Structure formats: structure tokens, C-alpha cells
């Protein structure tokens, strides 16, 4: 017998070069909007030492705390463990594994930008996350 609790939850991996802005905001939005119904991973091909403070500020404006996250290096294991891999400007750094769903989201890089420039990036990421959840047939949680 299959119950909602025994249904495996999908794993989504967000990848960008530094894992300090776009991918961290996307992971924060997905965790916020899907809760525990999705396993959320993020990584970078050349991770920075810390998350972009302007990305942290932009997400905090929406009540989402990503300040305690840390950039992680992209590993083959993270890709292998994922059902959906979303890249954001990292190009060929992410290996292709058959059977995975891949999407490449063209988004401006928040690095070196002020809050006024980062807010529209944050909002576009939210809209894309809502579309991703719809495609996975996972309702957005309030």
C-alpha cells in the first residue's frame, strides 16, 4: 500500500558557479514553498567562501533566512542523487547523467549588484520555483 508518507520525494539540485547567490536563493524559495515535500540541494562549480550578503538581504525581505547556508562544491554524488538538476550559468561544469531532468535557467548574476538589482532576480527565481513545483505536481504551501 502506498501512502503519501511513503511516496519518495523528489530531489532538486540547484547549480551555479559560486553557489553564493542564484542557487542559494532558489534553494531557499523551494524549501520555503515546498517544505519537506522536496529534498533541496545546491552546489557550485567554483564555490565562494560565503553567501552573497545582498542575496541574504533580498531573501530576508521575504521572510526566508539563507544566512546560515554555506556554499558547497558540486560533486558527482549530488548530481546522481538528484531527480531534477537546474543549472544557472555554470555551463558544462555539470556532468550529464541519463535519467535526470535538466533545466538551464538564464538569470542575471547578483554578484556585485545592489539590493535594487537583486530583488527582480529574487522575484524571477520565485516565479520559476512556482512553475517547477507545478510541473512536479507539488502544491505551494502557504
DRENDO-1510 file (C-alpha; in Angstrom, 1 decimal, always signed):
<recs>
REC; n; res; u; v; w
REC; 1; UNK; +0.0; +0.0; +0.0 .
REC; 2; UNK; +1.3; +3.4; -0.9 .
REC; 3; UNK; +0.7; +6.4; +1.3 .
REC; 4; UNK; +1.6; +10.0; +0.9 .
REC; 5; UNK; +4.3; +9.5; +3.5 .
REC; 6; UNK; +5.9; +6.5; +1.7 .
REC; 7; UNK; +5.9; +8.3; -1.7 .
REC; 8; UNK; +9.5; +9.2; -2.4 .
REC; 9; UNK; +10.0; +13.0; -2.5 .
REC; 10; UNK; +11.9; +14.4; -5.5 .
REC; 11; UNK; +15.4; +15.8; -5.0 .
REC; 12; UNK; +16.2; +19.1; -6.8 .
REC; 13; UNK; +19.8; +20.3; -7.2 .
REC; 14; UNK; +20.5; +24.0; -8.0 .
REC; 15; UNK; +23.9; +24.6; -9.5 .
REC; 16; UNK; +25.6; +27.9; -10.3 .
REC; 17; UNK; +29.3; +28.8; -10.4 .
REC; 18; UNK; +29.8; +30.3; -6.9 .
REC; 19; UNK; +26.8; +28.8; -5.1 .
REC; 20; UNK; +26.6; +32.1; -3.3 .
REC; 21; UNK; +23.6; +33.9; -4.9 .
REC; 22; UNK; +21.2; +32.4; -7.5 .
REC; 23; UNK; +21.3; +28.8; -6.4 .
REC; 24; UNK; +21.1; +29.7; -2.8 .
REC; 25; UNK; +18.0; +31.9; -3.4 .
REC; 26; UNK; +16.4; +29.2; -5.4 .
REC; 27; UNK; +17.1; +26.6; -2.7 .
REC; 28; UNK; +15.6; +29.0; -0.1 .
REC; 29; UNK; +12.5; +29.6; -2.2 .
REC; 30; UNK; +12.0; +25.9; -2.9 .
REC; 31; UNK; +12.4; +24.9; +0.8 .
REC; 32; UNK; +10.0; +27.7; +1.7 .
REC; 33; UNK; +7.3; +26.9; -0.8 .
REC; 34; UNK; +7.6; +23.1; -0.8 .
REC; 35; UNK; +8.6; +22.4; +2.8 .
REC; 36; UNK; +9.6; +18.8; +3.4 .
REC; 37; UNK; +7.9; +17.5; +0.2 .
REC; 38; UNK; +11.1; +18.1; -1.8 .
REC; 39; UNK; +14.7; +17.4; -0.9 .
REC; 40; UNK; +16.7; +20.6; -1.8 .
REC; 41; UNK; +20.4; +20.6; -2.7 .
REC; 42; UNK; +22.6; +23.4; -4.0 .
REC; 43; UNK; +26.2; +23.5; -5.1 .
REC; 44; UNK; +28.7; +25.4; -7.2 .
REC; 45; UNK; +31.4; +24.5; -9.7 .
REC; 46; UNK; +33.7; +27.1; -8.0 .
REC; 47; UNK; +32.1; +27.9; -4.7 .
REC; 48; UNK; +32.8; +31.2; -2.8 .
REC; 49; UNK; +33.6; +31.3; +0.9 .
REC; 50; UNK; +30.2; +32.8; +1.9 .
REC; 51; UNK; +26.8; +33.6; +0.5 .
REC; 52; UNK; +26.3; +36.9; -1.1 .
REC; 53; UNK; +25.1; +39.3; +1.6 .
REC; 54; UNK; +22.8; +41.1; -0.8 .
REC; 55; UNK; +21.2; +37.8; -1.7 .
REC; 56; UNK; +20.7; +37.1; +2.0 .
REC; 57; UNK; +19.2; +40.6; +2.5 .
REC; 58; UNK; +16.8; +40.1; -0.5 .
REC; 59; UNK; +15.6; +36.8; +0.8 .
REC; 60; UNK; +15.2; +38.1; +4.3 .
REC; 61; UNK; +12.8; +40.8; +2.9 .
REC; 62; UNK; +10.6; +37.8; +2.0 .
REC; 63; UNK; +10.9; +36.2; +5.4 .
REC; 64; UNK; +13.4; +33.5; +4.2 .
REC; 65; UNK; +16.6; +33.1; +6.1 .
REC; 66; UNK; +19.5; +31.8; +4.0 .
REC; 67; UNK; +22.2; +33.5; +6.1 .
REC; 68; UNK; +23.3; +30.2; +7.7 .
REC; 69; UNK; +23.8; +28.3; +4.5 .
REC; 70; UNK; +27.2; +27.8; +3.1 .
REC; 71; UNK; +28.4; +27.4; -0.5 .
REC; 72; UNK; +29.2; +23.8; -1.4 .
REC; 73; UNK; +31.3; +22.3; -4.1 .
REC; 74; UNK; +29.4; +20.4; -6.9 .
REC; 75; UNK; +30.0; +16.7; -6.7 .
REC; 76; UNK; +29.0; +13.8; -9.0 .
REC; 77; UNK; +27.2; +12.3; -6.0 .
REC; 78; UNK; +24.9; +15.3; -5.6 .
REC; 79; UNK; +24.0; +15.1; -9.3 .
REC; 80; UNK; +23.5; +11.3; -9.1 .
REC; 81; UNK; +21.2; +11.7; -6.1 .
REC; 82; UNK; +19.0; +14.3; -7.8 .
REC; 83; UNK; +15.9; +13.9; -9.9 .
REC; 84; UNK; +16.0; +17.4; -11.2 .
REC; 85; UNK; +19.2; +19.4; -11.9 .
REC; 86; UNK; +18.8; +23.1; -12.5 .
REC; 87; UNK; +21.8; +25.0; -13.7 .
REC; 88; UNK; +22.2; +28.7; -13.6 .
REC; 89; UNK; +25.2; +29.9; -15.7 .
REC; 90; UNK; +27.6; +27.1; -14.9 .
REC; 91; UNK; +27.5; +25.6; -18.4 .
REC; 92; UNK; +29.5; +22.4; -18.9 .
REC; 93; UNK; +30.7; +22.2; -15.3 .
REC; 94; UNK; +27.7; +20.0; -14.5 .
REC; 95; UNK; +28.0; +16.4; -15.9 .
REC; 96; UNK; +25.1; +14.9; -17.7 .
REC; 97; UNK; +23.6; +11.7; -16.2 .
REC; 98; UNK; +20.9; +9.8; -18.1 .
REC; 99; UNK; +17.5; +9.7; -16.5 .
REC; 100; UNK; +17.8; +13.1; -14.8 .
REC; 101; UNK; +15.7; +16.1; -15.7 .
REC; 102; UNK; +17.9; +19.1; -16.6 .
REC; 103; UNK; +16.9; +22.7; -16.9 .
REC; 104; UNK; +19.1; +25.7; -17.5 .
REC; 105; UNK; +17.7; +28.9; -16.1 .
REC; 106; UNK; +19.1; +32.0; -17.6 .
REC; 107; UNK; +19.2; +34.5; -14.7 .
REC; 108; UNK; +21.3; +37.6; -14.0 .
REC; 109; UNK; +24.1; +37.1; -11.6 .
REC; 110; UNK; +23.5; +39.0; -8.3 .
REC; 111; UNK; +27.3; +39.2; -7.6 .
REC; 112; UNK; +28.4; +42.7; -7.2 .
REC; 113; UNK; +24.9; +44.1; -7.5 .
REC; 114; UNK; +22.9; +46.2; -5.1 .
REC; 115; UNK; +19.6; +45.3; -3.5 .
REC; 116; UNK; +17.6; +47.2; -6.1 .
REC; 117; UNK; +19.1; +44.9; -8.8 .
REC; 118; UNK; +18.9; +41.7; -6.8 .
REC; 119; UNK; +15.1; +42.0; -6.0 .
REC; 120; UNK; +14.0; +41.3; -9.6 .
REC; 121; UNK; +16.3; +38.3; -9.7 .
REC; 122; UNK; +14.9; +37.0; -6.5 .
REC; 123; UNK; +11.3; +37.5; -7.8 .
REC; 124; UNK; +12.1; +35.8; -11.1 .
REC; 125; UNK; +13.5; +32.8; -9.2 .
REC; 126; UNK; +10.3; +32.6; -7.1 .
REC; 127; UNK; +8.2; +32.5; -10.3 .
REC; 128; UNK; +10.4; +29.8; -11.7 .
REC; 129; UNK; +10.2; +27.8; -8.5 .
REC; 130; UNK; +6.4; +28.0; -8.6 .
REC; 131; UNK; +6.5; +26.7; -12.1 .
REC; 132; UNK; +8.8; +23.9; -11.1 .
REC; 133; UNK; +6.5; +22.8; -8.3 .
REC; 134; UNK; +3.6; +22.8; -10.7 .
REC; 135; UNK; +5.5; +20.6; -13.1 .
REC; 136; UNK; +6.3; +18.2; -10.2 .
REC; 137; UNK; +2.6; +18.3; -9.1 .
REC; 138; UNK; +3.5; +19.7; -5.7 .
REC; 139; UNK; +1.2; +22.4; -4.4 .
REC; 140; UNK; +2.8; +25.6; -3.0 .
REC; 141; UNK; +2.5; +25.6; +0.8 .
REC; 142; UNK; +1.1; +28.8; +2.4 .
</recs>
